[in-house]
Amino acid sequence: MKDQSILPEENIILESGCLSKEDVIACAVGLVLRNCSEMEKEKLEQEIWERERLAYTGIGSHIALVHAESVTVHCPVTACIRLKEYVDWAPGKAYPPQHRMVKLVFVFAVPKEECPETEILKDMVRRLGKKETVERLMHAKQSREIMGIFQ
């Protein structure tokens, strides 16, 4: 990743105790908008849930890509949350376990208008499709290792 500010170290949690999809999304919003008002956080969370209703965000390999176009951000922001325990990302659905049971969540909030960083985000998503990348992400001991995977 050329610009580490898109996934800053403080937006990476390696052992989150979140126990539900709702907890994970609230935690992620708090990370990416830590210096914003509660109203802005609520707006982004609402935008994420609107996107979640449109399509399932589990991509397999126990990973979810939560994302939304947002009026609350002016440049892309991301967070990475690795969970201590698997979270059922689609309760009541018949998806295979590697799609439904999530352990690693990436959150992307992008502005409504396209910006140069969008290509960097697309590259991140492409890398998440590689088995070696997933293994490294699942076993990283430090946040810097996660950042290094996307450099």
Backbone as a chain_set.jsonl record, in Angstrom:
{"seq": "MKDQSILPEENIILESGCLSKEDVIACAVGLVLRNCSEMEKEKLEQEIWERERLAYTGIGSHIALVHAESVTVHCPVTACIRLKEYVDWAPGKAYPPQHRMVKLVFVFAVPKEECPETEILKDMVRRLGKKETVERLMHAKQSREIMGIFQ", "coords": {"N": [[0.856, -1.167, 0.0], [0.672, 2.117, -0.893], [0.103, 4.448, 0.507], [0.097, 4.64, 3.748], [-1.606, 5.924, 5.474], [-4.202, 5.365, 4.843], [-4.809, 2.938, 6.016], [-4.173, 3.24, 8.952], [-2.047, 2.41, 11.747], [-3.356, 2.673, 14.21], [-5.925, 2.022, 13.542], [-6.168, -0.653, 13.503], [-7.076, -3.609, 15.015], [-6.077, -6.419, 16.716], [-7.003, -8.44, 18.41], [-9.901, -8.447, 19.001], [-12.656, -8.333, 21.201], [-15.255, -8.278, 20.332], [-18.527, -9.573, 19.954], [-20.59, -9.776, 18.187], [-21.994, -8.973, 14.959], [-23.071, -6.422, 14.993], [-21.66, -5.253, 17.128], [-19.055, -5.308, 16.054], [-19.261, -3.599, 13.813], [-19.968, -1.167, 15.052], [-17.649, -0.787, 16.593], [-15.73, -0.526, 14.547], [-16.595, 1.81, 13.242], [-16.155, 3.629, 15.288], [-13.361, 3.512, 15.315], [-12.526, 4.471, 12.715], [-13.653, 6.983, 12.674], [-12.733, 8.325, 14.922], [-12.139, 10.918, 15.807], [-14.368, 12.396, 15.326], [-17.735, 13.769, 15.513], [-20.475, 12.434, 17.504], [-22.797, 12.42, 15.999], [-21.82, 12.267, 13.364], [-20.627, 9.75, 13.482], [-22.876, 8.149, 13.939], [-24.207, 8.585, 11.522], [-22.424, 7.438, 9.624], [-22.498, 4.794, 10.52], [-25.173, 4.202, 10.019], [-25.129, 4.416, 7.198], [-23.45, 2.271, 6.594], [-25.021, 0.108, 7.504], [-27.167, 0.354, 5.749], [-25.891, -0.364, 3.375], [-25.191, -2.986, 4.054], [-27.695, -4.179, 4.049], [-28.22, -4.322, 1.359], [-26.5, -6.233, 0.178], [-24.736, -9.217, 1.015], [-21.733, -9.166, 2.903], [-19.716, -10.924, 3.527], [-16.829, -12.572, 2.332], [-15.756, -15.049, 2.122], [-13.206, -17.349, 3.328], [-13.383, -16.669, 5.966], [-13.636, -13.899, 6.159], [-14.915, -10.581, 6.189], [-15.948, -7.836, 4.231], [-16.773, -4.883, 4.98], [-18.428, -2.049, 3.882], [-19.046, 1.313, 2.71], [-20.342, 4.029, 0.826], [-19.932, 7.317, 1.771], [-21.189, 10.338, 3.192], [-19.903, 11.414, 5.262], [-17.156, 11.225, 5.168], [-14.19, 12.558, 3.655], [-12.041, 11.581, 2.411], [-10.9, 8.258, 1.675], [-11.255, 5.94, 4.379], [-10.115, 3.328, 6.489], [-10.443, 0.318, 8.442], [-9.196, -2.464, 10.284], [-10.203, -5.339, 11.809], [-9.475, -7.993, 13.752], [-10.953, -10.757, 15.127], [-11.278, -12.31, 18.366], [-12.923, -14.503, 18.654], [-14.964, -16.369, 16.361], [-17.538, -14.698, 14.547], [-20.929, -14.866, 13.778], [-21.837, -13.861, 10.744], [-24.05, -13.875, 9.223], [-26.622, -14.619, 10.542], [-28.935, -17.288, 10.673], [-28.881, -17.739, 7.957], [-28.029, -19.893, 5.182], [-25.344, -20.027, 4.419], [-22.051, -21.343, 3.612], [-19.79, -22.311, 6.289], [-17.204, -20.998, 6.112], [-17.839, -18.689, 4.845], [-19.893, -17.575, 6.348], [-19.123, -17.544, 9.099], [-17.165, -15.28, 10.607], [-13.895, -13.987, 11.101], [-12.127, -12.02, 10.549], [-12.351, -8.66, 9.788], [-12.624, -6.13, 7.449], [-13.103, -2.71, 7.116], [-14.317, -0.269, 5.003], [-14.741, 3.076, 4.325], [-15.767, 5.299, 2.005], [-15.631, 8.398, 0.177], [-18.48, 9.872, -1.482], [-17.834, 10.799, -4.031], [-15.466, 9.757, -6.502], [-12.012, 9.182, -5.755], [-8.379, 9.512, -5.759], [-7.317, 7.565, -4.013], [-8.969, 5.405, -4.237], [-8.084, 3.422, -5.998], [-6.042, 2.257, -4.517], [-7.497, 1.056, -2.49], [-8.902, -0.834, -4.019], [-6.782, -2.461, -4.764], [-6.086, -3.477, -2.246], [-8.345, -5.068, -1.724], [-8.138, -6.949, -3.809], [-5.827, -8.3, -2.98], [-6.786, -9.555, -0.71], [-8.057, -11.724, -1.72], [-6.204, -13.697, -1.999], [-4.822, -16.706, -0.865], [-2.377, -16.875, 0.586], [-2.111, -14.287, 1.566], [-4.325, -14.108, 3.264], [-3.632, -16.039, 5.194], [-1.358, -14.826, 6.338], [-2.549, -12.52, 7.409], [-4.286, -13.622, 9.297], [-2.514, -14.679, 11.125], [-0.834, -12.666, 11.974], [1.148, -10.995, 14.362], [1.489, -8.417, 15.174], [0.25, -5.079, 14.628], [1.715, -3.671, 12.727], [2.572, -5.68, 11.022], [0.267, -6.295, 9.626], [-0.1, -3.877, 8.263], [2.198, -3.987, 6.672], [1.611, -6.044, 4.895], [0.043, -4.871, 2.994], [1.67, -3.091, 1.694]], "CA": [[0.0, 0.0, 0.0], [1.538, 3.278, -1.036], [-0.23, 5.472, 1.494], [-0.298, 3.93, 4.955], [-2.625, 6.642, 6.232], [-5.507, 4.78, 4.558], [-4.981, 1.937, 7.074], [-3.191, 3.569, 9.994], [-1.859, 1.396, 12.781], [-4.365, 2.808, 15.271], [-7.2, 1.494, 13.045], [-6.036, -2.107, 13.437], [-7.228, -4.321, 16.289], [-5.729, -7.813, 16.441], [-7.697, -9.389, 19.288], [-11.129, -7.794, 19.443], [-13.616, -9.148, 21.93], [-16.611, -8.107, 19.805], [-19.217, -10.862, 19.887], [-21.671, -9.749, 17.201], [-21.798, -8.106, 13.802], [-23.391, -5.06, 15.436], [-20.519, -4.777, 17.924], [-17.909, -5.099, 15.164], [-19.492, -2.396, 13.004], [-19.869, -0.007, 15.953], [-16.228, -0.636, 16.925], [-15.039, -0.034, 13.352], [-16.971, 3.217, 13.046], [-15.409, 4.369, 16.303], [-11.955, 3.595, 14.906], [-12.273, 5.321, 11.545], [-14.123, 8.353, 12.929], [-12.452, 8.559, 16.351], [-12.087, 12.35, 16.122], [-15.573, 13.039, 14.789], [-18.867, 13.879, 16.432], [-21.365, 11.273, 17.608], [-23.738, 12.487, 14.887], [-21.127, 11.746, 12.182], [-20.473, 8.306, 13.686], [-24.195, 7.548, 13.725], [-24.497, 8.66, 10.088], [-21.635, 6.407, 8.943], [-23.031, 3.481, 10.902], [-26.423, 4.055, 9.257], [-24.755, 4.163, 5.798], [-22.928, 0.903, 6.535], [-26.146, -0.832, 7.621], [-27.914, 0.42, 4.485], [-25.122, -1.175, 2.425], [-25.299, -4.384, 4.492], [-29.008, -4.684, 3.639], [-28.216, -4.537, -0.09], [-25.797, -7.467, -0.189], [-23.909, -9.851, 2.037], [-20.354, -8.684, 2.789], [-18.742, -11.988, 3.748], [-16.209, -12.909, 1.043], [-15.106, -16.342, 2.236], [-11.968, -17.385, 4.122], [-13.714, -16.072, 7.269], [-13.4, -12.454, 6.043], [-16.006, -9.705, 5.746], [-15.56, -6.511, 3.734], [-17.851, -3.946, 5.281], [-18.089, -0.815, 3.174], [-20.129, 2.247, 2.409], [-20.078, 5.386, 0.351], [-20.371, 8.111, 2.913], [-21.096, 11.798, 3.162], [-19.161, 11.839, 6.457], [-15.709, 11.193, 4.939], [-13.736, 13.312, 2.479], [-11.064, 10.697, 1.792], [-11.177, 6.906, 2.177], [-10.731, 5.511, 5.676], [-10.285, 1.892, 6.672], [-10.091, -0.31, 9.717], [-9.057, -3.913, 10.24], [-10.497, -5.904, 13.129], [-9.411, -9.455, 13.847], [-11.737, -11.135, 16.298], [-10.815, -13.448, 19.173], [-13.841, -15.608, 18.36], [-15.737, -16.2, 15.133], [-18.841, -14.045, 14.669], [-21.868, -15.263, 12.729], [-22.078, -12.654, 9.956], [-25.348, -14.019, 8.55], [-27.429, -15.542, 11.352], [-30.129, -17.829, 10.04], [-28.659, -17.988, 6.525], [-27.425, -21.199, 4.925], [-24.031, -19.898, 3.791], [-21.029, -22.238, 4.17], [-19.146, -21.706, 7.467], [-16.097, -20.085, 5.812], [-18.441, -17.426, 4.405], [-20.773, -17.033, 7.385], [-18.415, -17.338, 10.361], [-16.136, -14.292, 10.278], [-12.86, -13.74, 12.108], [-11.367, -10.845, 10.127], [-13.259, -7.694, 9.165], [-12.085, -4.878, 6.932], [-14.145, -1.702, 6.943], [-13.938, 0.799, 4.088], [-15.694, 4.171, 4.125], [-15.236, 6.119, 0.92], [-16.511, 9.516, -0.161], [-19.413, 9.631, -2.589], [-17.136, 11.042, -5.292], [-14.242, 8.963, -6.67], [-10.781, 9.876, -5.409], [-7.205, 8.721, -6.151], [-7.077, 6.442, -3.107], [-9.859, 4.298, -4.573], [-7.271, 2.361, -6.606], [-5.327, 1.582, -3.432], [-8.486, 0.187, -1.848], [-9.155, -1.956, -4.928], [-5.62, -3.341, -4.636], [-6.23, -4.176, -0.965], [-9.383, -6.089, -1.881], [-7.563, -8.012, -4.643], [-4.888, -9.073, -2.16], [-7.559, -10.367, 0.233], [-8.476, -12.931, -2.417], [-5.086, -14.639, -2.074], [-4.723, -17.56, 0.319], [-1.183, -16.508, 1.365], [-2.41, -13.033, 2.258], [-5.257, -14.424, 4.354], [-2.851, -16.723, 6.237], [-0.531, -13.817, 7.017], [-3.441, -11.657, 8.19], [-4.833, -14.381, 10.426], [-1.462, -15.025, 12.078], [-0.007, -11.502, 12.319], [1.291, -10.767, 15.808], [1.498, -6.973, 15.418], [-0.453, -4.249, 13.643], [2.654, -3.319, 11.651], [2.587, -6.789, 10.06], [-0.923, -6.096, 8.782], [0.216, -2.755, 7.378], [3.212, -4.441, 5.727], [0.998, -6.909, 3.889], [-0.561, -4.039, 1.956], [2.645, -2.139, 1.134]], "C": [[0.898, 1.224, 0.0], [1.317, 4.313, 0.062], [-0.762, 4.804, 2.755], [-1.376, 4.655, 5.742], [-4.027, 6.102, 5.943], [-5.825, 3.68, 5.571], [-3.927, 2.214, 8.147], [-3.17, 2.51, 11.09], [-2.932, 1.466, 13.863], [-5.754, 2.33, 14.831], [-7.164, -0.024, 12.885], [-6.161, -2.673, 14.849], [-7.002, -5.803, 15.991], [-6.478, -8.827, 17.292], [-8.955, -8.746, 19.863], [-12.05, -8.789, 20.139], [-15.044, -8.967, 21.458], [-17.253, -9.474, 19.595], [-20.348, -10.906, 18.87], [-21.289, -8.822, 16.055], [-22.043, -6.65, 14.193], [-22.235, -4.454, 16.233], [-19.327, -4.44, 17.036], [-18.08, -3.809, 14.373], [-19.401, -1.143, 13.867], [-18.41, 0.264, 16.323], [-15.468, -0.026, 15.749], [-15.342, 1.434, 13.095], [-16.234, 4.092, 14.057], [-13.944, 4.532, 15.949], [-11.755, 4.611, 13.794], [-12.718, 6.764, 11.746], [-13.848, 8.768, 14.372], [-12.462, 10.039, 16.723], [-13.305, 13.113, 15.616], [-16.693, 13.037, 15.825], [-19.681, 12.591, 16.457], [-22.354, 11.247, 16.446], [-23.089, 11.928, 13.611], [-20.942, 10.231, 12.287], [-21.794, 7.587, 13.431], [-24.551, 7.523, 12.242], [-23.727, 7.581, 9.334], [-22.171, 5.018, 9.279], [-24.333, 3.198, 10.146], [-26.111, 3.726, 7.789], [-24.223, 2.737, 5.626], [-24.074, -0.102, 6.598], [-27.024, -0.809, 6.377], [-27.224, -0.444, 3.436], [-25.223, -2.657, 2.775], [-26.634, -4.991, 4.057], [-29.055, -4.992, 2.14], [-27.583, -5.865, -0.484], [-24.924, -7.933, 0.965], [-22.443, -9.471, 1.831], [-19.303, -9.715, 3.184], [-18.165, -12.406, 2.407], [-15.558, -14.289, 1.055], [-13.828, -16.219, 3.04], [-12.146, -16.712, 5.476], [-13.451, -14.565, 7.306], [-14.688, -11.759, 5.623], [-15.403, -8.375, 5.309], [-16.751, -5.583, 3.896], [-17.488, -2.627, 4.611], [-19.328, 0.037, 2.925], [-19.562, 3.484, 1.739], [-20.68, 6.297, 1.4], [-20.23, 9.606, 2.665], [-20.254, 12.302, 4.335], [-17.651, 11.824, 6.263], [-15.367, 11.941, 3.657], [-12.607, 12.597, 1.76], [-11.314, 9.308, 2.37], [-10.539, 6.661, 3.541], [-11.022, 4.024, 5.819], [-9.957, 1.487, 8.093], [-10.001, -1.809, 9.468], [-9.266, -4.428, 11.656], [-10.427, -7.423, 13.024], [-10.023, -9.846, 15.184], [-11.103, -12.304, 17.051], [-11.627, -14.691, 18.836], [-14.564, -15.32, 17.048], [-17.084, -15.559, 15.457], [-19.696, -14.499, 13.493], [-22.296, -14.002, 11.98], [-23.423, -12.7, 9.24], [-26.221, -15.004, 9.326], [-28.678, -15.998, 10.599], [-29.991, -18.114, 8.56], [-27.911, -19.31, 6.358], [-26.081, -21.096, 4.202], [-23.065, -20.917, 4.383], [-20.295, -21.537, 5.32], [-18.025, -20.722, 7.14], [-16.584, -18.744, 5.275], [-19.212, -16.759, 5.54], [-20.038, -16.694, 8.675], [-17.165, -16.499, 10.098], [-15.173, -14.104, 11.445], [-12.067, -12.471, 11.795], [-12.291, -9.916, 9.351], [-12.468, -6.473, 8.719], [-13.26, -3.944, 6.696], [-13.584, -0.596, 6.064], [-15.063, 1.826, 4.056], [-15.064, 5.093, 3.09], [-16.187, 7.274, 0.642], [-17.393, 9.165, -1.359], [-18.735, 9.832, -3.946], [-15.832, 10.242, -5.315], [-13.021, 9.817, -6.331], [-9.598, 8.965, -5.725], [-6.974, 7.488, -5.28], [-7.944, 5.227, -3.421], [-9.083, 3.137, -5.185], [-6.503, 1.581, -5.55], [-6.273, 0.62, -2.722], [-8.788, -1.034, -2.716], [-8.011, -2.959, -4.854], [-5.685, -4.135, -3.327], [-7.226, -5.325, -1.096], [-8.861, -7.25, -2.734], [-6.636, -8.902, -3.822], [-5.624, -9.983, -1.175], [-8.077, -11.655, -0.403], [-7.395, -13.995, -2.494], [-4.928, -15.39, -0.757], [-3.534, -17.171, 1.204], [-1.423, -15.236, 2.174], [-3.306, -13.297, 3.462], [-4.511, -15.09, 5.506], [-2.015, -15.723, 7.032], [-1.384, -12.913, 7.9], [-3.948, -12.367, 9.44], [-3.791, -14.65, 11.505], [-0.562, -13.86, 12.467], [-0.01, -11.288, 13.83], [1.206, -9.282, 16.164], [0.766, -6.241, 14.296], [0.438, -3.911, 12.461], [2.749, -4.432, 10.602], [1.411, -6.669, 9.1], [-0.647, -4.976, 7.784], [1.197, -3.191, 6.292], [2.655, -5.313, 4.618], [0.467, -6.09, 2.724], [0.392, -2.998, 1.385], [3.105, -2.598, -0.224]], "O": [[1.799, 1.332, 0.832], [2.261, 4.977, 0.49], [-1.937, 4.444, 2.823], [-2.008, 4.047, 6.606], [-4.95, 6.354, 6.718], [-6.984, 3.505, 5.948], [-2.919, 1.513, 8.237], [-4.157, 1.81, 11.32], [-3.367, 0.435, 14.375], [-6.663, 2.24, 15.657], [-8.018, -0.609, 12.218], [-5.44, -2.266, 15.76], [-7.657, -6.374, 15.119], [-6.568, -9.991, 16.902], [-9.054, -8.528, 21.07], [-12.196, -9.934, 19.711], [-15.968, -9.451, 22.112], [-16.609, -10.41, 19.122], [-20.994, -11.939, 18.701], [-20.381, -7.999, 16.173], [-21.309, -5.756, 13.773], [-21.875, -3.293, 16.039], [-18.666, -3.42, 17.232], [-17.146, -3.014, 14.274], [-18.808, -0.15, 13.443], [-17.984, 1.418, 16.361], [-14.658, 0.883, 15.933], [-14.445, 2.211, 12.767], [-15.747, 5.169, 13.715], [-13.343, 5.565, 16.244], [-10.917, 5.506, 13.907], [-12.223, 7.667, 11.072], [-14.647, 9.484, 14.975], [-12.772, 10.374, 17.867], [-13.27, 14.337, 15.493], [-16.602, 12.388, 16.867], [-19.589, 11.765, 15.549], [-22.712, 10.174, 15.959], [-23.734, 11.197, 12.86], [-21.084, 9.514, 11.296], [-21.824, 6.541, 12.783], [-25.13, 6.551, 11.758], [-24.3, 6.882, 8.498], [-22.279, 4.165, 8.399], [-24.559, 2.078, 9.689], [-26.754, 2.856, 7.202], [-24.515, 2.077, 4.629], [-24.097, -1.062, 5.828], [-27.57, -1.841, 5.988], [-27.883, -1.17, 2.693], [-25.329, -3.496, 1.88], [-26.702, -6.177, 3.734], [-29.844, -5.83, 1.703], [-28.077, -6.547, -1.382], [-24.447, -7.138, 1.775], [-21.964, -9.456, 0.697], [-18.112, -9.408, 3.177], [-18.909, -12.581, 1.441], [-14.878, -14.659, 0.097], [-13.411, -15.115, 3.392], [-11.177, -16.238, 6.069], [-13.088, -14.018, 8.347], [-15.453, -12.278, 4.809], [-14.475, -7.86, 5.931], [-17.628, -5.521, 3.034], [-16.366, -2.143, 4.755], [-20.464, -0.437, 2.927], [-18.454, 3.926, 2.042], [-21.8, 6.078, 1.861], [-19.288, 10.069, 2.022], [-19.926, 13.487, 4.396], [-16.924, 12.355, 7.103], [-16.144, 11.959, 2.702], [-12.251, 12.956, 0.638], [-11.885, 9.192, 3.454], [-9.429, 7.116, 3.816], [-12.038, 3.525, 5.335], [-9.291, 2.207, 8.837], [-10.642, -2.348, 8.566], [-8.585, -4.0, 12.588], [-11.207, -8.051, 12.309], [-9.649, -9.323, 16.233], [-10.473, -13.175, 16.45], [-11.087, -15.793, 18.746], [-14.751, -14.163, 16.674], [-17.688, -15.834, 16.494], [-19.238, -14.514, 12.35], [-23.03, -13.174, 12.518], [-23.885, -11.689, 8.713], [-26.526, -16.091, 8.834], [-29.378, -15.199, 9.977], [-30.904, -18.68, 7.959], [-27.246, -19.781, 7.281], [-25.722, -21.998, 3.445], [-23.23, -21.321, 5.534], [-20.188, -20.311, 5.328], [-17.897, -19.702, 7.818], [-15.83, -17.771, 5.252], [-19.192, -15.536, 5.681], [-20.306, -15.658, 9.282], [-16.226, -16.955, 9.445], [-15.574, -14.067, 12.608], [-11.411, -11.913, 12.675], [-12.932, -10.324, 8.383], [-11.739, -5.864, 9.503], [-14.285, -4.344, 6.143], [-12.515, -0.051, 6.338], [-16.213, 1.479, 3.787], [-13.96, 5.602, 3.286], [-17.396, 7.155, 0.841], [-17.076, 8.269, -2.141], [-19.031, 9.114, -4.901], [-15.177, 10.072, -4.286], [-13.002, 11.02, -6.587], [-9.786, 7.767, -5.939], [-6.482, 6.471, -5.769], [-7.677, 4.134, -2.922], [-9.398, 1.978, -4.913], [-6.333, 0.368, -5.678], [-5.891, -0.502, -2.391], [-8.914, -2.145, -2.201], [-8.24, -4.168, -4.879], [-5.376, -5.326, -3.305], [-6.965, -6.432, -0.625], [-9.114, -8.411, -2.413], [-6.662, -10.125, -3.961], [-5.134, -11.063, -0.844], [-8.49, -12.574, 0.305], [-7.642, -15.088, -3.004], [-4.902, -14.793, 0.319], [-3.658, -17.138, 2.428], [-0.991, -15.126, 3.321], [-3.069, -12.77, 4.549], [-4.731, -14.746, 6.667], [-1.976, -15.776, 8.262], [-0.985, -12.579, 9.016], [-4.026, -11.77, 10.514], [-4.14, -14.83, 12.672], [0.39, -14.053, 13.223], [-1.048, -11.391, 14.483], [0.894, -8.924, 17.299], [0.679, -6.726, 13.168], [-0.026, -3.867, 11.321], [2.98, -4.155, 9.425], [1.55, -6.915, 7.902], [-0.929, -5.117, 6.594], [1.049, -2.812, 5.13], [3.185, -5.312, 3.507], [0.443, -6.566, 1.589], [-0.043, -2.106, 0.657], [3.924, -1.932, -0.857]]}, "num_chains": 1, "name": "protein.A"}
